[in-house]
C-alpha cells in the first residue's frame, strides 16, 4: 500500500499596459513562484537479498496459495520493508516583453518586439537507505538533487519591404549557469505574388538544455519483463 501526500503552492502575478512611448507601446511583466512537496510512504515491499535467500533455502514459497500459512507469514515478516520518499521542487521565474513600431516603411511600419526571461529552480529527492542501495524490489533510483539559474533575451523585427513581401528577423540568447550559452537566430519571409498564392520560407536554429532531472537524477534500473 502506498500513501502519497502532496503540497503545492503556486503564485502568478502579472501586469500589462499601453503607453505613448515610441508612438505607442504595449508591454507586459510577470513573476511566478511555485513550490511542490511530496511525501511517499509504501508498505509491504520486499528486500531483495533476504527474499532470495529464503527462496534458495526452501523456507519461502512465493507461490504459496494459503496466505495465512504461519511459515508464509513468518517469511513475509522477515523480508518486508517500508519505503519512504521525500521530494521538493522550487521555481521562481520572471519575464517581460515590449513591442512598438520602430520606424515607417513604404509598405507599413516596421514592428519591433523584445523581451527577457529569468528562471531559478531547484529540486531535491531523498529516499530511504534500502531504496537508495537498490535493495528493494519494485523500486528504482536513489537520492538526487540539483539547481540552476538561467536567463534569456530575445528580439524580433518585422519588415514589410513591399506590399507583397514581408521579412521577419529574430534572435534569442540563452544562458545557463550549469550548461553554458547559446544564441539562436531566425529569418523568415512571406511573399504573395498574387492574392491567391502565398509563399513562405524560414531558417533558424534551436536549442534545448537538459532538464535538472536529466543532469542529476540517480541511476535507476527497471525490468520490462521477467521469467
C-alpha positions as CSV (number, residue, x, y, z in Angstrom):
1,X,0.0,0.0,0.0
2,X,1.3,3.4,-1.0
3,X,0.4,6.7,0.7
4,X,1.2,10.0,-1.0
5,X,0.8,13.5,0.4
6,X,1.3,16.5,-1.9
7,X,1.6,20.2,-1.0
8,X,1.5,22.7,-3.9
9,X,2.0,26.5,-3.7
10,X,1.6,28.4,-7.0
11,X,1.6,32.2,-7.3
12,X,1.5,34.2,-10.5
13,X,1.4,38.0,-10.7
14,X,1.4,40.0,-13.9
15,X,1.0,43.5,-15.3
16,X,0.4,44.7,-18.8
17,X,-0.3,48.1,-20.3
18,X,0.0,50.6,-23.1
19,X,2.0,53.8,-23.2
20,X,2.8,56.6,-25.7
21,X,6.5,55.6,-25.8
22,X,7.8,55.4,-29.4
23,X,4.5,56.4,-30.7
24,X,2.6,53.7,-29.0
25,X,3.9,50.7,-26.9
26,X,2.5,47.6,-25.5
27,X,4.3,45.9,-22.6
28,X,3.9,43.1,-20.0
29,X,5.7,41.9,-16.9
30,X,5.0,38.8,-14.8
31,X,6.6,36.9,-11.9
32,X,5.8,33.3,-11.0
33,X,6.6,31.2,-7.9
34,X,5.9,27.5,-7.5
35,X,6.8,25.1,-4.7
36,X,5.9,21.4,-4.7
37,X,6.5,19.0,-1.9
38,X,5.5,15.3,-1.9
39,X,5.9,12.6,0.7
40,X,5.5,8.9,-0.3
41,X,5.3,6.0,2.2
42,X,5.0,2.5,0.8
43,X,4.4,-0.6,3.0
44,X,4.7,-4.3,2.1
45,X,7.7,-4.0,-0.2
46,X,10.3,-6.8,-0.2
47,X,14.0,-6.7,0.4
48,X,15.8,-8.5,-2.4
49,X,18.6,-10.4,-0.7
50,X,16.6,-11.8,2.3
51,X,13.8,-12.8,-0.1
52,X,16.2,-14.6,-2.5
53,X,17.9,-16.3,0.4
54,X,14.7,-17.7,1.8
55,X,13.7,-18.9,-1.6
56,X,17.0,-20.5,-2.2
57,X,17.0,-22.5,1.1
58,X,13.4,-23.5,0.6
59,X,12.0,-21.6,3.6
60,X,9.8,-19.3,1.5
61,X,7.5,-20.3,-1.4
62,X,6.4,-17.1,-3.2
63,X,3.6,-19.0,-4.9
64,X,2.0,-20.1,-1.5
65,X,-1.7,-20.5,-2.1
66,X,-2.6,-20.0,1.6
67,X,-1.7,-16.5,2.7
68,X,-2.5,-17.5,6.4
69,X,0.2,-20.2,6.4
70,X,2.3,-19.5,9.5
71,X,5.5,-20.2,7.7
72,X,4.5,-17.9,4.9
73,X,3.6,-15.1,7.3
74,X,6.9,-15.6,9.1
75,X,8.9,-15.3,5.9
76,X,6.9,-12.2,4.8
77,X,7.8,-10.6,8.1
78,X,11.5,-11.3,7.5
79,X,11.6,-9.7,4.1
80,X,9.1,-6.9,4.3
81,X,10.2,-3.3,4.4
82,X,8.7,0.2,4.3
83,X,9.9,2.7,1.7
84,X,9.9,6.4,2.1
85,X,10.5,9.2,-0.4
86,X,10.6,12.9,0.2
87,X,10.8,15.3,-2.7
88,X,10.6,19.0,-3.2
89,X,10.9,21.3,-6.2
90,X,11.1,25.1,-6.2
91,X,10.7,27.5,-9.1
92,X,10.9,31.3,-9.5
93,X,10.6,32.9,-12.9
94,X,10.0,36.3,-14.3
95,X,9.6,37.7,-17.8
96,X,8.9,40.9,-19.6
97,X,8.0,42.0,-23.2
98,X,7.7,45.2,-25.1
99,X,6.6,45.9,-28.7
100,X,6.2,49.0,-30.8
101,X,6.6,50.3,-34.3
102,X,10.3,51.2,-34.8
103,X,10.1,53.2,-38.0
104,X,7.9,53.7,-41.0
105,X,8.5,51.9,-44.3
106,X,6.7,52.5,-47.7
107,X,4.6,49.3,-47.2
108,X,3.9,50.0,-43.5
109,X,5.5,50.2,-40.1
110,X,8.5,48.1,-39.0
111,X,7.3,46.3,-35.9
112,X,9.8,45.6,-33.2
113,X,9.5,43.4,-30.1
114,X,12.0,42.5,-27.3
115,X,11.9,40.7,-24.0
116,X,13.6,38.7,-21.3
117,X,13.1,35.6,-19.3
118,X,14.7,34.7,-16.0
119,X,14.3,31.3,-14.2
120,X,15.7,29.9,-11.0
121,X,14.9,26.4,-10.0
122,X,16.0,23.5,-7.7
123,X,14.8,20.1,-6.6
124,X,15.7,17.5,-4.0
125,X,14.6,13.9,-3.9
126,X,15.5,11.7,-0.9
127,X,14.7,8.0,-0.4
128,X,15.2,5.6,2.4
129,X,18.6,3.8,2.7
130,X,17.4,0.5,1.4
131,X,15.8,2.0,-1.7
132,X,19.0,4.1,-2.3
133,X,21.1,0.9,-2.2
134,X,18.7,-0.8,-4.7
135,X,17.9,-3.4,-2.2
136,X,14.1,-3.1,-2.6
137,X,12.1,-5.0,-5.3
138,X,9.7,-2.8,-7.3
139,X,11.6,0.5,-6.8
140,X,14.2,2.3,-8.8
141,X,16.5,5.2,-8.4
142,X,18.0,6.9,-5.4
143,X,18.8,10.3,-3.9
144,X,19.3,13.2,-6.2
145,X,19.3,17.0,-6.2
146,X,20.1,19.9,-8.5
147,X,19.7,23.6,-9.0
148,X,20.2,26.1,-11.8
149,X,19.7,29.7,-12.9
150,X,19.0,30.7,-16.5
151,X,18.2,33.9,-18.4
152,X,17.4,34.8,-21.9
153,X,17.0,37.9,-24.0
154,X,15.2,38.0,-27.4
155,X,14.2,40.4,-30.1
156,X,12.2,40.3,-33.3
157,X,11.9,42.8,-36.2
158,X,9.2,42.6,-38.9
159,X,9.9,44.4,-42.1
160,X,7.2,45.0,-44.7
161,X,9.6,45.5,-47.7
162,X,6.9,46.0,-50.2
163,X,3.2,45.3,-50.1
164,X,3.7,41.7,-51.3
165,X,7.0,40.9,-49.4
166,X,7.4,40.7,-45.7
167,X,10.7,39.7,-43.9
168,X,11.0,38.8,-40.2
169,X,14.3,38.8,-38.3
170,X,14.6,37.3,-34.8
171,X,17.2,36.2,-32.3
172,X,17.4,34.7,-28.8
173,X,20.3,34.3,-26.4
174,X,20.0,31.8,-23.6
175,X,22.5,31.3,-20.7
176,X,22.5,28.5,-18.1
177,X,24.9,28.7,-15.2
178,X,25.4,25.0,-15.3
179,X,25.4,24.4,-19.0
180,X,26.6,27.4,-21.0
181,X,25.2,29.8,-23.5
182,X,23.5,29.5,-26.9
183,X,22.5,32.2,-29.5
184,X,19.8,31.2,-32.0
185,X,18.8,33.4,-34.9
186,X,15.9,33.1,-37.2
187,X,15.0,34.7,-40.5
188,X,11.7,34.2,-42.5
189,X,9.8,35.8,-45.3
190,X,6.4,35.8,-46.8
191,X,5.8,36.6,-50.5
192,X,2.4,36.9,-52.0
193,X,2.8,37.5,-55.8
194,X,-1.0,37.3,-56.3
195,X,-3.9,37.3,-53.9
196,X,-4.5,33.6,-54.1
197,X,-0.8,32.5,-53.6
198,X,1.3,32.8,-50.5
199,X,4.9,31.6,-50.3
200,X,6.7,31.1,-47.0
201,X,10.3,30.2,-46.1
202,X,12.3,30.4,-42.9
203,X,15.7,29.4,-41.5
204,X,16.7,29.2,-37.8
205,X,18.5,27.2,-35.2
206,X,17.1,25.8,-31.9
207,X,18.5,24.9,-28.5
208,X,17.3,22.9,-25.5
209,X,19.4,22.4,-22.4
210,X,18.9,19.1,-20.5
211,X,16.5,19.3,-17.6
212,X,17.6,19.1,-14.0
213,X,16.5,15.5,-13.6
214,X,18.4,14.5,-16.8
215,X,21.5,16.1,-15.3
216,X,21.3,15.0,-11.7
217,X,18.9,12.0,-11.2
218,X,20.4,8.9,-9.7
219,X,20.9,5.8,-11.8
220,X,17.9,3.5,-12.0
221,X,17.1,0.0,-13.0
222,X,13.8,-1.3,-14.4
223,X,12.6,-4.6,-15.8
224,X,10.2,-4.6,-18.7
225,X,9.7,-8.3,-18.5
226,X,10.9,-11.3,-16.3
227,X,10.9,-15.0,-16.3
